[in-house]
């Protein structure tokens, strides 16, 4: 019995999962570009004489056409972000399992952190990146971590801490009001999300390629004993 058989099931193909994750990231980035364009349109149109959509004390005025279309854009953004998350987490889980199969080592982080690591305050600042790095280092020993991984995570944190990144705390009507009065912080946050999506696509591609090459060399017995 060879070493792979003794350790249990071998690594599964990760290329298609990686390609889907790349597509999800780029789709999310594209939707955020559209969102930024709509925020610029809101800023140029200026706030209506009737004031912001949220009038306070639970009172909301009727939205105009541009504001309604921004609500549609943000809804599309939410859908794109949800799809991106599903595809990315599916890739990350397979990457993690393959790293364990290739190295025979248990992952540094328990499986529930693949999902909960993104939503728990404070730990969400490092655990998701840690899962990617751990899977890369154990599954592809001796390789340097792609620079795109750190760029992706740095931009993700900027978008996260801004409060209006891919997971934003303000309501859509509150963001519309901000676009009327202070659009530049919104655009800076959008730029961070778009950059994170593009850098994330490069990171997923690089990490997937490294693990695919390791899987092939491991299968053919090319790795040193």
C-alpha positions in Angstrom: 0.0 0.0 0.0 1.4 3.4 -1.0 1.5 6.5 1.3 -1.5 8.1 -0.3 -3.7 5.1 0.2 -2.6 4.8 3.9 -3.6 8.4 4.5 -7.0 8.0 3.0 -8.6 9.6 0.0 -6.2 11.4 -2.3 -6.6 15.1 -3.4 -9.5 15.9 -5.7 -9.2 18.2 -8.8 -9.3 21.8 -7.7 -8.9 23.6 -11.1 -12.6 23.9 -11.9 -13.4 25.0 -8.4 -10.7 27.6 -8.7 -12.0 28.8 -12.0 -15.5 29.2 -10.7 -14.1 31.1 -7.7 -12.2 33.4 -10.0 -15.4 34.0 -12.0 -17.3 34.8 -8.9 -14.7 37.3 -7.7 -14.6 39.1 -11.1 -18.4 39.2 -11.2 -18.5 40.8 -7.8 -15.9 43.3 -8.8 -17.8 44.2 -12.0 -21.0 44.8 -10.0 -19.1 47.1 -7.6 -17.9 49.1 -10.6 -21.5 49.6 -11.6 -22.3 50.5 -8.0 -19.6 53.2 -8.0 -20.9 54.6 -11.3 -24.4 55.0 -9.7 -22.9 56.7 -6.7 -21.2 59.2 -9.0 -24.5 59.8 -10.8 -26.2 60.4 -7.4 -23.5 62.9 -6.4 -23.8 64.7 -9.7 -27.6 64.9 -9.5 -27.4 66.3 -6.0 -29.8 65.8 -3.2 -33.5 66.6 -4.0 -35.1 69.6 -2.3 -37.2 67.1 -0.2 -34.0 65.9 1.5 -32.5 62.5 2.0 -34.7 59.3 1.5 -34.5 58.6 5.3 -36.2 61.6 6.9 -35.7 60.3 10.4 -38.1 59.1 13.0 -39.1 56.2 10.7 -40.2 58.5 7.9 -39.1 57.8 4.3 -40.0 59.9 1.4 -40.8 58.3 -2.0 -37.7 57.6 -4.0 -37.0 59.1 -7.4 -36.0 57.1 -10.4 -32.2 57.3 -9.9 -32.5 56.3 -6.2 -34.8 53.4 -7.1 -32.2 52.2 -9.7 -29.5 52.4 -7.1 -31.6 50.1 -4.8 -31.7 47.6 -7.8 -27.9 47.9 -8.2 -27.2 47.2 -4.6 -29.6 44.2 -4.7 -27.7 42.8 -7.7 -24.5 43.5 -5.7 -25.8 41.5 -2.8 -26.7 38.6 -5.1 -23.2 38.7 -6.7 -21.5 38.8 -3.3 -23.6 35.8 -2.1 -22.7 33.8 -5.2 -19.0 34.8 -4.9 -19.0 33.7 -1.3 -20.4 30.3 -2.2 -17.9 29.7 -4.9 -15.0 31.0 -2.9 -15.9 28.9 0.2 -16.3 25.8 -2.0 -12.8 26.3 -3.5 -11.3 27.0 -0.1 -12.8 23.9 1.5 -11.4 21.7 -1.4 -8.0 23.5 -1.2 -7.9 22.8 2.5 -8.8 19.1 2.1 -6.3 18.6 -0.7 -3.5 20.2 1.4 -4.3 17.7 4.2 -4.3 14.8 1.7 -1.0 15.9 0.2 0.8 16.6 3.4 -0.8 14.2 5.9 -1.0 17.1 8.3 -4.1 18.3 10.0 -5.1 21.9 9.1 -4.1 24.6 11.5 -7.7 25.8 11.8 -10.8 23.7 12.4 -13.3 23.2 9.6 -16.0 25.5 11.1 -13.6 28.5 10.8 -13.9 28.2 7.0 -17.3 29.6 7.4 -17.4 31.4 10.8 -14.0 33.0 10.4 -15.5 35.6 8.1 -18.2 36.8 10.5 -16.8 36.7 14.0 -15.5 40.2 14.9 -11.7 40.6 15.4 -10.8 37.1 14.3 -12.2 37.8 10.9 -9.2 40.2 10.5 -6.8 37.3 10.1 -8.4 33.8 10.1 -9.6 33.6 6.5 -6.2 34.6 5.2 -4.6 32.2 7.7 -6.7 29.3 6.2 -5.5 30.1 2.7 -1.9 30.5 3.8 -2.0 27.3 5.8 -3.5 25.3 2.9 -0.9 26.8 0.5 2.1 26.1 2.8 1.2 22.6 3.7 0.0 21.6 0.3 2.8 23.3 -1.6 5.8 23.3 0.7 8.9 25.2 -0.4 6.9 27.6 -2.5 6.7 31.4 -1.8 3.3 32.7 -0.9 2.0 34.6 -4.0 2.1 38.4 -3.4 -1.5 38.6 -4.6 -2.7 36.8 -1.4 -1.5 39.6 0.8 -2.7 42.3 -1.6 -6.2 40.7 -1.7 -6.4 40.4 2.1 -5.1 44.0 2.7 -7.7 45.5 0.3 -10.4 43.2 1.8 -9.7 44.6 5.2 -9.9 48.2 4.0 -13.3 47.5 2.5 -14.4 45.7 5.6 -13.4 48.4 8.0 -14.8 51.2 5.9 -18.3 50.0 6.8 -19.5 50.2 3.2 -17.4 47.5 1.6 -18.8 44.2 0.4 -20.4 43.7 3.8 -21.7 47.1 4.6 -23.5 48.3 7.8 -25.4 51.3 6.4 -28.8 50.9 4.8 -29.1 51.6 1.1 -31.0 54.8 1.9 -28.2 55.9 4.2 -25.6 55.2 1.5 -27.7 57.3 -0.9 -27.6 60.2 1.5 -23.9 59.8 1.9 -23.5 59.8 -1.9 -25.2 63.2 -2.0 -22.9 64.7 0.7 -19.6 62.8 0.8 -19.2 60.5 -2.2 -15.4 60.2 -2.1 -15.3 57.9 1.0 -17.8 55.7 -0.8 -15.8 55.6 -3.9 -12.6 54.8 -2.0 -14.4 51.9 -0.3 -15.7 50.7 -3.7 -12.2 50.9 -5.1 -10.9 48.7 -2.2 -13.6 46.1 -2.9 -12.9 46.1 -6.6 -9.2 45.8 -6.1 -9.7 43.0 -3.6 -11.9 41.1 -6.1 -9.2 41.4 -8.8 -6.3 40.6 -6.5 -8.4 37.7 -5.1 -8.9 36.3 -8.6 -5.1 36.4 -9.1 -4.6 34.8 -5.7 -7.0 32.0 -6.3 -5.5 31.3 -9.7 -1.9 31.2 -8.3 -2.8 29.1 -5.3 -4.8 26.7 -7.4 -2.0 26.3 -10.0 0.5 25.6 -7.2 -1.6 22.9 -5.7 -2.5 21.4 -9.1 1.2 21.1 -9.9 2.0 19.6 -6.5 -0.9 17.1 -7.0 0.5 16.0 -10.4 4.0 15.6 -9.1 2.8 13.7 -6.1 0.7 11.4 -8.3 3.7 10.6 -10.5 6.0 10.2 -7.6 8.2 13.1 -8.6 8.4 14.6 -5.1 11.5 13.9 -3.1 11.0 11.2 -0.5 
